[in-house]
Each structure stands twice: as C-alpha cells, then as structure tokens.
Amino acid sequence: MNHVVVDLEMNPVSREFREIRRSLNDEVIEIGAVKLDEKYQQISEFQSYVKPEYGEIRQHITQLTGITGDMVADKETFRGVFRRFMEWVGEEEATIYSWSMSDIKQLRQECRLKLKDFDVKWLSEHWVDLQKQFDDRLGLHNSLALKHALGAMNRNFEGTAHTALADAANTSAILALMQDEARFRETMQPVLELLQPKEELASSIGDLCPELLELQKTFSE
C-alpha cells in the first residue's frame, strides 16, 4: 500500500469561454505530489506544470504561485500531464490525500470535461481529506490552513508556499506524524490545551483570555 499526497495550483478559466465556465471555473496549471511507502517514508515525487487551454495565466495567480505564462507555454495540457501522473501513481494499491477536498473536486470536473474515458469514481474511492482527519483528531470545529497546522506542529513550512510539490511534501509530514498517535498527541498537546477548554470550566478560554480567542481565529483562517 502506497500513500500519495497531492496538491494542485489552478488558474481561472477566461470569461470569454462562457460555455466552458458552466462546468469548469478553473484549470490545473501545476500538479505536485509525493509518494510514501507503507511506513510513510517518501519514495518518489512528481511535479509538472500544465498548459491551460482556456485563457492566459492571471497576474494574481502569478503573484500567488510564481507560475508565469512562459513557464507553461511549452508544457503538456491537462490530458497528457494527468495521464503521466496516474502512471506515476502506478497500479499498486494507493490512497490519495490532499489538504481539503478542493483538489479532488477540481480533478473530477476537469477529467469529466477533458478526459471523458477516465473513471472519476476511482478518485472518490481512493481519496482522503487529510485536513478533515487532522481537524477531527484535534476536535476542532474550524479547519486549519496548512501553514497553521504546520505551525501547531512547531514545524516551519519547507520550500515556497503555493508551489504544488512543496505543499504536497509539507502535507505529507503531517500525514506521517498522524500515524504515531502518542507522538501526535504529545506534539499537539499545547494546541489542545489552548483550543479545548476543560469541561469543568464555567467559561471558555476565549471568554477568560480574549487574546487566545484571537489566536484561535487565526488558526481557522
């Protein structure tokens, strides 16, 4: 059993493609992923830029991701890159993870439009929302952003944020930590004490210490 952690970067479909926008708001412009073995040790990585088919890369996307039109101009479109990604995932049984479900939703929509022969049910059967698992493990009602989850682990983000491979690699560190319950609870104990007031307290920590409530809000952004 392998474990694949994936992250996507996306660009909005241009408004001139009105019919396309009825079923697809964004296009994948980068796929990054890391593969872990049964012991959650990294054994491989995948990274590829993707040439969008319905519009140029927007300026704010370049500012966020660093991806420019020149960087994708000579790259394969989604059909080719996604096929290579699936070949890299391989035939061995695998679970696919991402931080939230936005990536699987994107792949479902884009595959339905551009890869009609691909069975999108496969994605649903193999995909796990690691963000939800993390939040549920901690008993959080609001979802933590990836950078805040790493901060809670007292771990710095490695690489550049909003680059697909770096996001996937950092997410995989959280996945690996979650496999050791004792180490996970020990690492997360300060967060648990901060965000989960004891039942016997009549008032919440947020009521007693407003500055902690502000920190809690920060975690949920």
PyMOL CGO cylinders between C-alpha atoms (Angstrom):
from pymol import cmd
from pymol.cgo import CYLINDER

trace = [
    CYLINDER, 0.00, 0.00, 0.00, 1.37, 3.38, -1.05, 0.3, 1, 1, 1, 1, 1, 1,
    CYLINDER, 1.37, 3.38, -1.05, 0.23, 6.79, 0.14, 0.3, 1, 1, 1, 1, 1, 1,
    CYLINDER, 0.23, 6.79, 0.14, 0.17, 9.66, -2.36, 0.3, 1, 1, 1, 1, 1, 1,
    CYLINDER, 0.17, 9.66, -2.36, -0.13, 13.26, -1.19, 0.3, 1, 1, 1, 1, 1, 1,
    CYLINDER, -0.13, 13.26, -1.19, -1.11, 15.65, -3.97, 0.3, 1, 1, 1, 1, 1, 1,
    CYLINDER, -1.11, 15.65, -3.97, -1.51, 19.40, -4.39, 0.3, 1, 1, 1, 1, 1, 1,
    CYLINDER, -1.51, 19.40, -4.39, -2.73, 21.45, -7.33, 0.3, 1, 1, 1, 1, 1, 1,
    CYLINDER, -2.73, 21.45, -7.33, -2.28, 25.03, -8.43, 0.3, 1, 1, 1, 1, 1, 1,
    CYLINDER, -2.28, 25.03, -8.43, -5.04, 26.47, -10.60, 0.3, 1, 1, 1, 1, 1, 1,
    CYLINDER, -5.04, 26.47, -10.60, -5.87, 29.38, -12.88, 0.3, 1, 1, 1, 1, 1, 1,
    CYLINDER, -5.87, 29.38, -12.88, -9.35, 30.78, -13.64, 0.3, 1, 1, 1, 1, 1, 1,
    CYLINDER, -9.35, 30.78, -13.64, -10.96, 29.96, -16.97, 0.3, 1, 1, 1, 1, 1, 1,
    CYLINDER, -10.96, 29.96, -16.97, -11.22, 33.16, -19.01, 0.3, 1, 1, 1, 1, 1, 1,
    CYLINDER, -11.22, 33.16, -19.01, -14.65, 34.75, -19.14, 0.3, 1, 1, 1, 1, 1, 1,
    CYLINDER, -14.65, 34.75, -19.14, -14.63, 34.59, -22.93, 0.3, 1, 1, 1, 1, 1, 1,
    CYLINDER, -14.63, 34.59, -22.93, -15.16, 30.81, -22.64, 0.3, 1, 1, 1, 1, 1, 1,
    CYLINDER, -15.16, 30.81, -22.64, -18.68, 31.17, -21.37, 0.3, 1, 1, 1, 1, 1, 1,
    CYLINDER, -18.68, 31.17, -21.37, -19.80, 27.65, -22.22, 0.3, 1, 1, 1, 1, 1, 1,
    CYLINDER, -19.80, 27.65, -22.22, -16.75, 26.07, -20.59, 0.3, 1, 1, 1, 1, 1, 1,
    CYLINDER, -16.75, 26.07, -20.59, -17.28, 28.09, -17.42, 0.3, 1, 1, 1, 1, 1, 1,
    CYLINDER, -17.28, 28.09, -17.42, -20.66, 26.42, -16.99, 0.3, 1, 1, 1, 1, 1, 1,
    CYLINDER, -20.66, 26.42, -16.99, -18.82, 23.26, -15.95, 0.3, 1, 1, 1, 1, 1, 1,
    CYLINDER, -18.82, 23.26, -15.95, -15.27, 24.42, -15.14, 0.3, 1, 1, 1, 1, 1, 1,
    CYLINDER, -15.27, 24.42, -15.14, -14.25, 27.57, -13.28, 0.3, 1, 1, 1, 1, 1, 1,
    CYLINDER, -14.25, 27.57, -13.28, -10.52, 26.83, -13.05, 0.3, 1, 1, 1, 1, 1, 1,
    CYLINDER, -10.52, 26.83, -13.05, -7.83, 24.83, -14.80, 0.3, 1, 1, 1, 1, 1, 1,
    CYLINDER, -7.83, 24.83, -14.80, -4.92, 22.99, -13.21, 0.3, 1, 1, 1, 1, 1, 1,
    CYLINDER, -4.92, 22.99, -13.21, -1.60, 24.64, -14.04, 0.3, 1, 1, 1, 1, 1, 1,
    CYLINDER, -1.60, 24.64, -14.04, 0.62, 22.55, -11.74, 0.3, 1, 1, 1, 1, 1, 1,
    CYLINDER, 0.62, 22.55, -11.74, 0.44, 19.10, -10.18, 0.3, 1, 1, 1, 1, 1, 1,
    CYLINDER, 0.44, 19.10, -10.18, 2.80, 18.24, -7.35, 0.3, 1, 1, 1, 1, 1, 1,
    CYLINDER, 2.80, 18.24, -7.35, 2.78, 15.02, -5.36, 0.3, 1, 1, 1, 1, 1, 1,
    CYLINDER, 2.78, 15.02, -5.36, 4.91, 12.82, -3.12, 0.3, 1, 1, 1, 1, 1, 1,
    CYLINDER, 4.91, 12.82, -3.12, 4.60, 9.05, -2.74, 0.3, 1, 1, 1, 1, 1, 1,
    CYLINDER, 4.60, 9.05, -2.74, 5.13, 7.38, 0.63, 0.3, 1, 1, 1, 1, 1, 1,
    CYLINDER, 5.13, 7.38, 0.63, 5.55, 3.67, 1.31, 0.3, 1, 1, 1, 1, 1, 1,
    CYLINDER, 5.55, 3.67, 1.31, 3.66, 1.61, 3.88, 0.3, 1, 1, 1, 1, 1, 1,
    CYLINDER, 3.66, 1.61, 3.88, 5.91, 3.06, 6.60, 0.3, 1, 1, 1, 1, 1, 1,
    CYLINDER, 5.91, 3.06, 6.60, 5.10, 6.60, 5.45, 0.3, 1, 1, 1, 1, 1, 1,
    CYLINDER, 5.10, 6.60, 5.45, 8.61, 7.19, 4.17, 0.3, 1, 1, 1, 1, 1, 1,
    CYLINDER, 8.61, 7.19, 4.17, 8.92, 9.21, 0.96, 0.3, 1, 1, 1, 1, 1, 1,
    CYLINDER, 8.92, 9.21, 0.96, 9.96, 7.09, -2.01, 0.3, 1, 1, 1, 1, 1, 1,
    CYLINDER, 9.96, 7.09, -2.01, 9.14, 9.27, -5.02, 0.3, 1, 1, 1, 1, 1, 1,
    CYLINDER, 9.14, 9.27, -5.02, 7.88, 12.66, -6.15, 0.3, 1, 1, 1, 1, 1, 1,
    CYLINDER, 7.88, 12.66, -6.15, 6.03, 14.09, -9.12, 0.3, 1, 1, 1, 1, 1, 1,
    CYLINDER, 6.03, 14.09, -9.12, 5.92, 17.66, -10.39, 0.3, 1, 1, 1, 1, 1, 1,
    CYLINDER, 5.92, 17.66, -10.39, 4.71, 19.09, -13.66, 0.3, 1, 1, 1, 1, 1, 1,
    CYLINDER, 4.71, 19.09, -13.66, 3.39, 22.39, -14.92, 0.3, 1, 1, 1, 1, 1, 1,
    CYLINDER, 3.39, 22.39, -14.92, 0.29, 22.24, -17.09, 0.3, 1, 1, 1, 1, 1, 1,
    CYLINDER, 0.29, 22.24, -17.09, -0.54, 24.44, -20.07, 0.3, 1, 1, 1, 1, 1, 1,
    CYLINDER, -0.54, 24.44, -20.07, -4.04, 25.93, -19.63, 0.3, 1, 1, 1, 1, 1, 1,
    CYLINDER, -4.04, 25.93, -19.63, -6.41, 25.67, -22.59, 0.3, 1, 1, 1, 1, 1, 1,
    CYLINDER, -6.41, 25.67, -22.59, -8.93, 28.37, -21.75, 0.3, 1, 1, 1, 1, 1, 1,
    CYLINDER, -8.93, 28.37, -21.75, -7.11, 31.60, -21.10, 0.3, 1, 1, 1, 1, 1, 1,
    CYLINDER, -7.11, 31.60, -21.10, -3.80, 33.07, -20.07, 0.3, 1, 1, 1, 1, 1, 1,
    CYLINDER, -3.80, 33.07, -20.07, -2.45, 32.85, -16.53, 0.3, 1, 1, 1, 1, 1, 1,
    CYLINDER, -2.45, 32.85, -16.53, -3.82, 35.72, -14.49, 0.3, 1, 1, 1, 1, 1, 1,
    CYLINDER, -3.82, 35.72, -14.49, -1.48, 38.20, -12.84, 0.3, 1, 1, 1, 1, 1, 1,
    CYLINDER, -1.48, 38.20, -12.84, -2.75, 37.47, -9.33, 0.3, 1, 1, 1, 1, 1, 1,
    CYLINDER, -2.75, 37.47, -9.33, -2.12, 33.75, -9.89, 0.3, 1, 1, 1, 1, 1, 1,
    CYLINDER, -2.12, 33.75, -9.89, 1.46, 34.51, -10.92, 0.3, 1, 1, 1, 1, 1, 1,
    CYLINDER, 1.46, 34.51, -10.92, 1.87, 36.63, -7.81, 0.3, 1, 1, 1, 1, 1, 1,
    CYLINDER, 1.87, 36.63, -7.81, 0.50, 33.81, -5.64, 0.3, 1, 1, 1, 1, 1, 1,
    CYLINDER, 0.50, 33.81, -5.64, 2.23, 30.82, -7.23, 0.3, 1, 1, 1, 1, 1, 1,
    CYLINDER, 2.23, 30.82, -7.23, 5.16, 32.25, -9.17, 0.3, 1, 1, 1, 1, 1, 1,
    CYLINDER, 5.16, 32.25, -9.17, 3.88, 30.47, -12.30, 0.3, 1, 1, 1, 1, 1, 1,
    CYLINDER, 3.88, 30.47, -12.30, 4.06, 32.61, -15.45, 0.3, 1, 1, 1, 1, 1, 1,
    CYLINDER, 4.06, 32.61, -15.45, 2.72, 32.13, -18.95, 0.3, 1, 1, 1, 1, 1, 1,
    CYLINDER, 2.72, 32.13, -18.95, 6.25, 31.47, -20.22, 0.3, 1, 1, 1, 1, 1, 1,
    CYLINDER, 6.25, 31.47, -20.22, 6.68, 28.63, -17.72, 0.3, 1, 1, 1, 1, 1, 1,
    CYLINDER, 6.68, 28.63, -17.72, 3.71, 26.71, -19.11, 0.3, 1, 1, 1, 1, 1, 1,
    CYLINDER, 3.71, 26.71, -19.11, 3.84, 27.74, -22.79, 0.3, 1, 1, 1, 1, 1, 1,
    CYLINDER, 3.84, 27.74, -22.79, 5.68, 24.61, -23.95, 0.3, 1, 1, 1, 1, 1, 1,
    CYLINDER, 5.68, 24.61, -23.95, 4.17, 22.19, -21.42, 0.3, 1, 1, 1, 1, 1, 1,
    CYLINDER, 4.17, 22.19, -21.42, 1.58, 19.47, -21.99, 0.3, 1, 1, 1, 1, 1, 1,
    CYLINDER, 1.58, 19.47, -21.99, -2.09, 20.21, -21.44, 0.3, 1, 1, 1, 1, 1, 1,
    CYLINDER, -2.09, 20.21, -21.44, -4.07, 18.55, -18.66, 0.3, 1, 1, 1, 1, 1, 1,
    CYLINDER, -4.07, 18.55, -18.66, -4.77, 15.37, -20.63, 0.3, 1, 1, 1, 1, 1, 1,
    CYLINDER, -4.77, 15.37, -20.63, -1.11, 14.48, -21.01, 0.3, 1, 1, 1, 1, 1, 1,
    CYLINDER, -1.11, 14.48, -21.01, 0.04, 15.56, -17.55, 0.3, 1, 1, 1, 1, 1, 1,
    CYLINDER, 0.04, 15.56, -17.55, -2.77, 13.81, -15.71, 0.3, 1, 1, 1, 1, 1, 1,
    CYLINDER, -2.77, 13.81, -15.71, -2.11, 10.58, -17.62, 0.3, 1, 1, 1, 1, 1, 1,
    CYLINDER, -2.11, 10.58, -17.62, 1.57, 10.79, -16.63, 0.3, 1, 1, 1, 1, 1, 1,
    CYLINDER, 1.57, 10.79, -16.63, 0.53, 11.45, -13.04, 0.3, 1, 1, 1, 1, 1, 1,
    CYLINDER, 0.53, 11.45, -13.04, -1.66, 8.35, -12.98, 0.3, 1, 1, 1, 1, 1, 1,
    CYLINDER, -1.66, 8.35, -12.98, 1.17, 6.28, -14.49, 0.3, 1, 1, 1, 1, 1, 1,
    CYLINDER, 1.17, 6.28, -14.49, 3.41, 7.59, -11.70, 0.3, 1, 1, 1, 1, 1, 1,
    CYLINDER, 3.41, 7.59, -11.70, 0.80, 6.64, -9.06, 0.3, 1, 1, 1, 1, 1, 1,
    CYLINDER, 0.80, 6.64, -9.06, 1.06, 3.16, -10.53, 0.3, 1, 1, 1, 1, 1, 1,
    CYLINDER, 1.06, 3.16, -10.53, -1.03, 0.04, -10.29, 0.3, 1, 1, 1, 1, 1, 1,
    CYLINDER, -1.03, 0.04, -10.29, -0.13, -0.80, -6.70, 0.3, 1, 1, 1, 1, 1, 1,
    CYLINDER, -0.13, -0.80, -6.70, -2.92, -0.10, -4.22, 0.3, 1, 1, 1, 1, 1, 1,
    CYLINDER, -2.92, -0.10, -4.22, -2.73, 3.52, -3.10, 0.3, 1, 1, 1, 1, 1, 1,
    CYLINDER, -2.73, 3.52, -3.10, -4.56, 6.07, -1.00, 0.3, 1, 1, 1, 1, 1, 1,
    CYLINDER, -4.56, 6.07, -1.00, -4.56, 9.66, -2.27, 0.3, 1, 1, 1, 1, 1, 1,
    CYLINDER, -4.56, 9.66, -2.27, -4.51, 12.53, 0.23, 0.3, 1, 1, 1, 1, 1, 1,
    CYLINDER, -4.51, 12.53, 0.23, -4.95, 16.28, -0.08, 0.3, 1, 1, 1, 1, 1, 1,
    CYLINDER, -4.95, 16.28, -0.08, -5.38, 19.19, 2.33, 0.3, 1, 1, 1, 1, 1, 1,
    CYLINDER, -5.38, 19.19, 2.33, -9.16, 19.75, 1.93, 0.3, 1, 1, 1, 1, 1, 1,
    CYLINDER, -9.16, 19.75, 1.93, -11.38, 18.39, -0.83, 0.3, 1, 1, 1, 1, 1, 1,
    CYLINDER, -11.38, 18.39, -0.83, -10.93, 21.27, -3.27, 0.3, 1, 1, 1, 1, 1, 1,
    CYLINDER, -10.93, 21.27, -3.27, -8.31, 19.37, -5.28, 0.3, 1, 1, 1, 1, 1, 1,
    CYLINDER, -8.31, 19.37, -5.28, -10.41, 16.25, -5.86, 0.3, 1, 1, 1, 1, 1, 1,
    CYLINDER, -10.41, 16.25, -5.86, -13.37, 18.44, -6.86, 0.3, 1, 1, 1, 1, 1, 1,
    CYLINDER, -13.37, 18.44, -6.86, -11.15, 20.17, -9.40, 0.3, 1, 1, 1, 1, 1, 1,
    CYLINDER, -11.15, 20.17, -9.40, -9.87, 16.90, -10.82, 0.3, 1, 1, 1, 1, 1, 1,
    CYLINDER, -9.87, 16.90, -10.82, -13.38, 15.47, -11.08, 0.3, 1, 1, 1, 1, 1, 1,
    CYLINDER, -13.38, 15.47, -11.08, -14.58, 18.50, -13.04, 0.3, 1, 1, 1, 1, 1, 1,
    CYLINDER, -14.58, 18.50, -13.04, -11.54, 18.71, -15.29, 0.3, 1, 1, 1, 1, 1, 1,
    CYLINDER, -11.54, 18.71, -15.29, -11.46, 14.98, -16.02, 0.3, 1, 1, 1, 1, 1, 1,
    CYLINDER, -11.46, 14.98, -16.02, -15.16, 14.98, -16.91, 0.3, 1, 1, 1, 1, 1, 1,
    CYLINDER, -15.16, 14.98, -16.91, -14.52, 17.74, -19.45, 0.3, 1, 1, 1, 1, 1, 1,
    CYLINDER, -14.52, 17.74, -19.45, -11.10, 16.77, -20.81, 0.3, 1, 1, 1, 1, 1, 1,
    CYLINDER, -11.10, 16.77, -20.81, -10.68, 13.05, -20.07, 0.3, 1, 1, 1, 1, 1, 1,
    CYLINDER, -10.68, 13.05, -20.07, -14.08, 11.51, -20.60, 0.3, 1, 1, 1, 1, 1, 1,
    CYLINDER, -14.08, 11.51, -20.60, -12.61, 7.99, -20.68, 0.3, 1, 1, 1, 1, 1, 1,
    CYLINDER, -12.61, 7.99, -20.68, -11.22, 8.31, -17.13, 0.3, 1, 1, 1, 1, 1, 1,
    CYLINDER, -11.22, 8.31, -17.13, -13.39, 6.85, -14.36, 0.3, 1, 1, 1, 1, 1, 1,
    CYLINDER, -13.39, 6.85, -14.36, -13.68, 9.68, -11.84, 0.3, 1, 1, 1, 1, 1, 1,
    CYLINDER, -13.68, 9.68, -11.84, -15.18, 7.22, -9.36, 0.3, 1, 1, 1, 1, 1, 1,
    CYLINDER, -15.18, 7.22, -9.36, -11.64, 5.95, -8.85, 0.3, 1, 1, 1, 1, 1, 1,
    CYLINDER, -11.64, 5.95, -8.85, -10.73, 9.29, -7.31, 0.3, 1, 1, 1, 1, 1, 1,
    CYLINDER, -10.73, 9.29, -7.31, -13.62, 9.20, -4.86, 0.3, 1, 1, 1, 1, 1, 1,
    CYLINDER, -13.62, 9.20, -4.86, -12.81, 5.63, -3.84, 0.3, 1, 1, 1, 1, 1, 1,
    CYLINDER, -12.81, 5.63, -3.84, -9.15, 6.37, -3.12, 0.3, 1, 1, 1, 1, 1, 1,
    CYLINDER, -9.15, 6.37, -3.12, -9.17, 9.97, -1.89, 0.3, 1, 1, 1, 1, 1, 1,
    CYLINDER, -9.17, 9.97, -1.89, -8.87, 11.16, 1.72, 0.3, 1, 1, 1, 1, 1, 1,
    CYLINDER, -8.87, 11.16, 1.72, -9.35, 14.70, 3.04, 0.3, 1, 1, 1, 1, 1, 1,
    CYLINDER, -9.35, 14.70, 3.04, -6.36, 14.93, 5.39, 0.3, 1, 1, 1, 1, 1, 1,
    CYLINDER, -6.36, 14.93, 5.39, -7.39, 18.36, 6.65, 0.3, 1, 1, 1, 1, 1, 1,
    CYLINDER, -7.39, 18.36, 6.65, -10.66, 16.93, 7.95, 0.3, 1, 1, 1, 1, 1, 1,
    CYLINDER, -10.66, 16.93, 7.95, -8.88, 13.97, 9.56, 0.3, 1, 1, 1, 1, 1, 1,
    CYLINDER, -8.88, 13.97, 9.56, -6.46, 16.38, 11.25, 0.3, 1, 1, 1, 1, 1, 1,
    CYLINDER, -6.46, 16.38, 11.25, -9.25, 18.66, 12.49, 0.3, 1, 1, 1, 1, 1, 1,
    CYLINDER, -9.25, 18.66, 12.49, -11.32, 15.73, 13.70, 0.3, 1, 1, 1, 1, 1, 1,
    CYLINDER, -11.32, 15.73, 13.70, -8.35, 14.23, 15.54, 0.3, 1, 1, 1, 1, 1, 1,
    CYLINDER, -8.35, 14.23, 15.54, -7.92, 17.51, 17.42, 0.3, 1, 1, 1, 1, 1, 1,
    CYLINDER, -7.92, 17.51, 17.42, -11.64, 18.07, 17.86, 0.3, 1, 1, 1, 1, 1, 1,
    CYLINDER, -11.64, 18.07, 17.86, -11.54, 21.38, 16.01, 0.3, 1, 1, 1, 1, 1, 1,
    CYLINDER, -11.54, 21.38, 16.01, -14.74, 22.89, 14.66, 0.3, 1, 1, 1, 1, 1, 1,
    CYLINDER, -14.74, 22.89, 14.66, -12.92, 25.17, 12.21, 0.3, 1, 1, 1, 1, 1, 1,
    CYLINDER, -12.92, 25.17, 12.21, -10.44, 23.95, 9.62, 0.3, 1, 1, 1, 1, 1, 1,
    CYLINDER, -10.44, 23.95, 9.62, -6.79, 24.86, 9.99, 0.3, 1, 1, 1, 1, 1, 1,
    CYLINDER, -6.79, 24.86, 9.99, -4.90, 26.16, 6.99, 0.3, 1, 1, 1, 1, 1, 1,
    CYLINDER, -4.90, 26.16, 6.99, -1.86, 24.06, 6.09, 0.3, 1, 1, 1, 1, 1, 1,
    CYLINDER, -1.86, 24.06, 6.09, 0.64, 26.66, 7.34, 0.3, 1, 1, 1, 1, 1, 1,
    CYLINDER, 0.64, 26.66, 7.34, -1.17, 26.87, 10.68, 0.3, 1, 1, 1, 1, 1, 1,
    CYLINDER, -1.17, 26.87, 10.68, -1.29, 23.09, 11.02, 0.3, 1, 1, 1, 1, 1, 1,
    CYLINDER, -1.29, 23.09, 11.02, 2.48, 23.02, 10.47, 0.3, 1, 1, 1, 1, 1, 1,
    CYLINDER, 2.48, 23.02, 10.47, 2.88, 25.86, 12.96, 0.3, 1, 1, 1, 1, 1, 1,
    CYLINDER, 2.88, 25.86, 12.96, 0.91, 23.86, 15.50, 0.3, 1, 1, 1, 1, 1, 1,
    CYLINDER, 0.91, 23.86, 15.50, 3.44, 21.06, 14.96, 0.3, 1, 1, 1, 1, 1, 1,
    CYLINDER, 3.44, 21.06, 14.96, 6.22, 23.58, 15.63, 0.3, 1, 1, 1, 1, 1, 1,
    CYLINDER, 6.22, 23.58, 15.63, 7.42, 22.90, 12.10, 0.3, 1, 1, 1, 1, 1, 1,
    CYLINDER, 7.42, 22.90, 12.10, 8.40, 25.53, 9.57, 0.3, 1, 1, 1, 1, 1, 1,
    CYLINDER, 8.40, 25.53, 9.57, 7.00, 25.33, 6.05, 0.3, 1, 1, 1, 1, 1, 1,
    CYLINDER, 7.00, 25.33, 6.05, 9.74, 23.90, 3.86, 0.3, 1, 1, 1, 1, 1, 1,
    CYLINDER, 9.74, 23.90, 3.86, 10.05, 25.38, 0.39, 0.3, 1, 1, 1, 1, 1, 1,
    CYLINDER, 10.05, 25.38, 0.39, 7.82, 28.03, -1.12, 0.3, 1, 1, 1, 1, 1, 1,
    CYLINDER, 7.82, 28.03, -1.12, 4.13, 28.13, -0.23, 0.3, 1, 1, 1, 1, 1, 1,
    CYLINDER, 4.13, 28.13, -0.23, 1.65, 27.74, -3.10, 0.3, 1, 1, 1, 1, 1, 1,
    CYLINDER, 1.65, 27.74, -3.10, 4.05, 25.64, -5.13, 0.3, 1, 1, 1, 1, 1, 1,
    CYLINDER, 4.05, 25.64, -5.13, 2.42, 22.27, -5.62, 0.3, 1, 1, 1, 1, 1, 1,
    CYLINDER, 2.42, 22.27, -5.62, 5.34, 19.99, -4.76, 0.3, 1, 1, 1, 1, 1, 1,
    CYLINDER, 5.34, 19.99, -4.76, 6.28, 21.94, -1.62, 0.3, 1, 1, 1, 1, 1, 1,
    CYLINDER, 6.28, 21.94, -1.62, 2.66, 21.97, -0.43, 0.3, 1, 1, 1, 1, 1, 1,
    CYLINDER, 2.66, 21.97, -0.43, 2.41, 18.22, -1.02, 0.3, 1, 1, 1, 1, 1, 1,
    CYLINDER, 2.41, 18.22, -1.02, 5.68, 17.49, 0.79, 0.3, 1, 1, 1, 1, 1, 1,
    CYLINDER, 5.68, 17.49, 0.79, 4.68, 19.56, 3.81, 0.3, 1, 1, 1, 1, 1, 1,
    CYLINDER, 4.68, 19.56, 3.81, 1.26, 17.91, 3.90, 0.3, 1, 1, 1, 1, 1, 1,
    CYLINDER, 1.26, 17.91, 3.90, 2.96, 14.50, 3.85, 0.3, 1, 1, 1, 1, 1, 1,
    CYLINDER, 2.96, 14.50, 3.85, 4.86, 15.45, 7.03, 0.3, 1, 1, 1, 1, 1, 1,
    CYLINDER, 4.86, 15.45, 7.03, 1.52, 15.92, 8.78, 0.3, 1, 1, 1, 1, 1, 1,
    CYLINDER, 1.52, 15.92, 8.78, 0.28, 12.59, 7.43, 0.3, 1, 1, 1, 1, 1, 1,
    CYLINDER, 0.28, 12.59, 7.43, 3.38, 10.81, 8.74, 0.3, 1, 1, 1, 1, 1, 1,
    CYLINDER, 3.38, 10.81, 8.74, 3.05, 12.39, 12.18, 0.3, 1, 1, 1, 1, 1, 1,
    CYLINDER, 3.05, 12.39, 12.18, -0.59, 11.35, 12.44, 0.3, 1, 1, 1, 1, 1, 1,
    CYLINDER, -0.59, 11.35, 12.44, 0.40, 7.67, 12.19, 0.3, 1, 1, 1, 1, 1, 1,
    CYLINDER, 0.40, 7.67, 12.19, 2.07, 7.79, 15.63, 0.3, 1, 1, 1, 1, 1, 1,
    CYLINDER, 2.07, 7.79, 15.63, -0.79, 8.60, 18.00, 0.3, 1, 1, 1, 1, 1, 1,
    CYLINDER, -0.79, 8.60, 18.00, 1.41, 9.10, 21.06, 0.3, 1, 1, 1, 1, 1, 1,
    CYLINDER, 1.41, 9.10, 21.06, 3.81, 11.43, 19.26, 0.3, 1, 1, 1, 1, 1, 1,
    CYLINDER, 3.81, 11.43, 19.26, 0.91, 13.25, 17.61, 0.3, 1, 1, 1, 1, 1, 1,
    CYLINDER, 0.91, 13.25, 17.61, -0.81, 13.88, 20.95, 0.3, 1, 1, 1, 1, 1, 1,
    CYLINDER, -0.81, 13.88, 20.95, 2.45, 14.97, 22.56, 0.3, 1, 1, 1, 1, 1, 1,
    CYLINDER, 2.45, 14.97, 22.56, 3.26, 17.33, 19.68, 0.3, 1, 1, 1, 1, 1, 1,
    CYLINDER, 3.26, 17.33, 19.68, -0.24, 18.77, 19.62, 0.3, 1, 1, 1, 1, 1, 1,
    CYLINDER, -0.24, 18.77, 19.62, -0.77, 19.00, 23.38, 0.3, 1, 1, 1, 1, 1, 1,
    CYLINDER, -0.77, 19.00, 23.38, -0.14, 22.77, 23.54, 0.3, 1, 1, 1, 1, 1, 1,
    CYLINDER, -0.14, 22.77, 23.54, -2.75, 23.28, 20.81, 0.3, 1, 1, 1, 1, 1, 1,
    CYLINDER, -2.75, 23.28, 20.81, -5.22, 21.01, 22.55, 0.3, 1, 1, 1, 1, 1, 1,
    CYLINDER, -5.22, 21.01, 22.55, -4.78, 22.88, 25.81, 0.3, 1, 1, 1, 1, 1, 1,
    CYLINDER, -4.78, 22.88, 25.81, -5.20, 26.19, 24.01, 0.3, 1, 1, 1, 1, 1, 1,
    CYLINDER, -5.20, 26.19, 24.01, -8.21, 25.36, 21.89, 0.3, 1, 1, 1, 1, 1, 1,
    CYLINDER, -8.21, 25.36, 21.89, -10.08, 22.87, 24.05, 0.3, 1, 1, 1, 1, 1, 1,
    CYLINDER, -10.08, 22.87, 24.05, -11.03, 24.30, 27.47, 0.3, 1, 1, 1, 1, 1, 1,
    CYLINDER, -11.03, 24.30, 27.47, -11.61, 21.81, 30.25, 0.3, 1, 1, 1, 1, 1, 1,
    CYLINDER, -11.61, 21.81, 30.25, -15.22, 20.80, 30.77, 0.3, 1, 1, 1, 1, 1, 1,
    CYLINDER, -15.22, 20.80, 30.77, -15.29, 21.88, 34.39, 0.3, 1, 1, 1, 1, 1, 1,
    CYLINDER, -15.29, 21.88, 34.39, -14.59, 25.50, 33.49, 0.3, 1, 1, 1, 1, 1, 1,
    CYLINDER, -14.59, 25.50, 33.49, -17.75, 27.58, 33.58, 0.3, 1, 1, 1, 1, 1, 1,
    CYLINDER, -17.75, 27.58, 33.58, -16.38, 29.98, 30.97, 0.3, 1, 1, 1, 1, 1, 1,
    CYLINDER, -16.38, 29.98, 30.97, -14.46, 29.19, 27.85, 0.3, 1, 1, 1, 1, 1, 1,
    CYLINDER, -14.46, 29.19, 27.85, -10.80, 30.07, 27.47, 0.3, 1, 1, 1, 1, 1, 1,
    CYLINDER, -10.80, 30.07, 27.47, -11.88, 32.58, 24.87, 0.3, 1, 1, 1, 1, 1, 1,
    CYLINDER, -11.88, 32.58, 24.87, -14.01, 34.37, 27.45, 0.3, 1, 1, 1, 1, 1, 1,
    CYLINDER, -14.01, 34.37, 27.45, -11.24, 34.35, 30.02, 0.3, 1, 1, 1, 1, 1, 1,
    CYLINDER, -11.24, 34.35, 30.02, -8.43, 35.24, 27.67, 0.3, 1, 1, 1, 1, 1, 1,
    CYLINDER, -8.43, 35.24, 27.67, -9.57, 37.21, 24.61, 0.3, 1, 1, 1, 1, 1, 1,
    CYLINDER, -9.57, 37.21, 24.61, -6.09, 37.15, 23.12, 0.3, 1, 1, 1, 1, 1, 1,
    CYLINDER, -6.09, 37.15, 23.12, -6.28, 33.36, 22.90, 0.3, 1, 1, 1, 1, 1, 1,
    CYLINDER, -6.28, 33.36, 22.90, -9.58, 33.65, 21.12, 0.3, 1, 1, 1, 1, 1, 1,
    CYLINDER, -9.58, 33.65, 21.12, -7.88, 35.84, 18.55, 0.3, 1, 1, 1, 1, 1, 1,
    CYLINDER, -7.88, 35.84, 18.55, -5.22, 33.15, 18.11, 0.3, 1, 1, 1, 1, 1, 1,
    CYLINDER, -5.22, 33.15, 18.11, -7.94, 30.57, 17.62, 0.3, 1, 1, 1, 1, 1, 1,
    CYLINDER, -7.94, 30.57, 17.62, -9.46, 32.75, 14.91, 0.3, 1, 1, 1, 1, 1, 1,
    CYLINDER, -9.46, 32.75, 14.91, -6.04, 32.96, 13.29, 0.3, 1, 1, 1, 1, 1, 1,
    CYLINDER, -6.04, 32.96, 13.29, -5.80, 29.18, 13.21, 0.3, 1, 1, 1, 1, 1, 1,
    CYLINDER, -5.80, 29.18, 13.21, -9.11, 28.95, 11.35, 0.3, 1, 1, 1, 1, 1, 1,
    CYLINDER, -9.11, 28.95, 11.35, -8.22, 31.41, 8.60, 0.3, 1, 1, 1, 1, 1, 1,
]
cmd.load_cgo(trace, "trace")
